Amino acid sequence: MRTQKQTYIEAVIFDYDGTLVHLNINFGIIRAGIEKFLLDYEVDPTALKKLYILEMIDEATKLISKQDKTKGYSFYRKALKFITEHEMRAAKEGKMLPGVINMLKLLKKRRIKVGIITRNCNEAVKKMFPNIDNFCDVFIPRDFVNQVKPHPEHLSQTLIKMSVTNPSRCFLVGDHILDIEAGKRMGMQTVGVLTGNTTRDHFMEIGADYILEDATKIVDYIFEKK
């Protein structure tokens, strides 16, 4: 965790699930379902186990498509439909973490640019948070990019849309190691929050610059340092 004085902060990019809202998507069930699909398409899931779920689907689609493009497309559509169904069910039961709305309002009032990015789909996010666009400058779910975080495209597009040219003046706030990985690739200041499933020790191990109990604590930190 950093101890030196931080630079001026121009923008904050937040993850969504587990960072701004309660994390209630069962990724274990989703992964098990996708692995079953892989077997149906005669793909050994063990070779893809180290990949995140979306990346596993992309890689499996390439493998299947090498033999049969129609089957590859069929698998991809089936897998994405399965994930979306789970995301929509989770959205119906989801709720915002305490203090998040007030935090977003304050950041906007104090002219700190706000981005929200997620590997979740647009439909599920809007189901729970229909006016999300009113609380941020840029919102980019997985539907709006070709490559999702931790791939650089997700964050680079967000920075471009927010007109942020210096990534070091931007916080990336997330509850998962892939958020930290994504932010570091872009030269951002990374903040791990403990409202998901990642522990403080794990965030320290992967080199998060800061670790906070929840995303709302970023407000005091930014304005104390400005």
N, C-alpha and C positions, 0 to 999 in steps of 0.2 A: 504493500500500500504506500502511496506517495506521502511524503512528509513536507516536501518543499512547497513554497507558495505557488498556487496555481495561476495560470494565465487567465486573461479576460475570457468569459464564456459568452459566445454569441448565440449558440443554439444547443438544444437538447433533443436527442432522438431516443424515443422510448420503444422497447419491445411492448407487446400487448398482453398475451396470456401469461399470467404469473407475475407480471410487473404492474400493470394497471388494473387488471381484473383477476379474480380468483382462478387459479389453474385447476380446471375440473375436466380436462380432456384426458382420457385413459390411453396414453400412448402405447402401453403394453398390449392392450386389446387390439389397437389398430395395427401394430406391427405383426401380431400373431395372425390377423386376418389377411394382411398383405402376403405374408409368408405362405399361407395356405393357397392363395391365388397363384403364387410362383410355382408351387408344386403342380397345380392344375395345368400350368403352361410348361411343365417339365423343366423348370429352372431350379437348381439347388440353392435354397436360401442361405446356406451356411457361408457361401462365398461372398455374400452381400451383407452379412450381419454387422460389420463395422461401420456401415453407412447409416446416416440419418434416414428416416422413412422416405421423405420426398426424393432424396438422392438415390435411395435404393430402387424406387419406382422408375426413375429416369434411366438408371443403369440397366435394370431388368428389361425395360422397353427396348433399349438398344440391342440387347442380346437376343430378345425374341424377334425383333424386326429383321435381324440379319438372316434369319431362317424364313420368316414370313411377315411381311410388313402389315398385312391385315390383322394377324394375330397380335402383333406388337401394339397396334392401335387399339385393339379390343382390350388387351390387358391394361393399357394406360387409362382408358376411359373407365373400366371397371374399378381399378384401384382408386382413382380420384373420386369417383362416385361414393365409394366406401368411406373414404376419409371425410368427404364433405358431409355425409349423413351423420357421422359421429360428431363433427364440429357443430352441426346445426342442433343436435340434441344437447350438447354441452352449452350452447348459447342460450337455450331456453331456460336453463337452470343457473346461468351465470350471474354474477353480480360484481359491481365495481368495488375495488378495494377502498377502505376508508380514506377520505381526504383527497382522493385523486382529482375529482372535479374541481375543487377549490385550488389545488395546485396548478392545474392546467389554466384556470382563469387568471391566477396570479402571474404566471409566466407570460401570458399574453399581455396582461396589463403592463408588465414591466419590460415589454418589447424583447423578450427572449424568444427566438424562433423555436417552434416545436414541430418535430416530426414523429410520426408513429408508424412503425413497420411491423409486419407480422408474417409468419409462415402460414397463418390461418387464412381462410378464404374471405373475400369481401362480404358475401352473403351472411355468413355466420357472425362476423363482427357487427354488421349493420343490424342484425336481428336483435342484438343485445344493446348496442350503442349506436342507434340510428342517426344521431346528430354529431357523430365523432368529428366530422369535418369542421364543425363550428369551434372545436377546441384545439385545433392544431393547424399549422400552416400546410403540412403535407401528410397525407395518409396513403401508405402503399402496402396493400395486402399482397399475397402471393400471386393473385390473378393478374396483377398489373406489371409484373416483371418476368423476364425469361428465366432468370436465376435468382433464387432466394438466398438470404443470409444463411451461412457465413460467406457465400460468394460475394465479392465486392460490388457487383452490379446493384444489389438491393440498396446498399448505403450510398453508393455513388450517385444513383438517380435521385435519392432523397436530398443529398447535399446540393445537387444541381438545381432541383426544384425550389430549394430554400435559398438559393443564391449564396451559399456558404462556400468560400474559396479556401479557407484555412481549416482543415479538419481538427487541428490541435485545439481550436477554440470551440470544439463541440464535445459534449458528453454523449456517450452511448450508454444507456441504462437498461439492464436486462437481468433476468433471473436465471439464465442458462449459460453454460460455458461457451456455446456457439455465439452468444451475443458478445462476449468478451473477445473471442477469436475474431469475429467480424470487425469490431471496433478497432482492434489493434492493427489489423491489416490496412485500415484506412488512416492510421495515425491519429485516431481520436483518443480522448481520455475515457477510460472504461470504468463503469460503475456496476458492481454486482449487488443485487438486492436479494434479501433473504426471504422473499415472499413466495418463492417457488420451491423446487426440490434440491437446489444446490446449496451446500453448506458453506460456512465461512472459510473453513480450512481448504475446501476445494477451490473457492475463488482465489484464495491466497496462493495456492499451488499453481494455478494457471496464470497468475500475474495480473489480476484485476487491479487497477490503479486505486480504486476506492471500494469499500464495502459498506453498505448502509442497510439498516433494518427494513426499510421500505422506500419506494420511489419518492414519496412526498418529502423525505429528508433532504433531497437534492436542492430544494428551494432555499432553505436556510444556508446551506453550504455555498450556493452560488452568490447570494446577496451579501453574505458575510465577507466573501472574498473580493467583491467588486469594489 
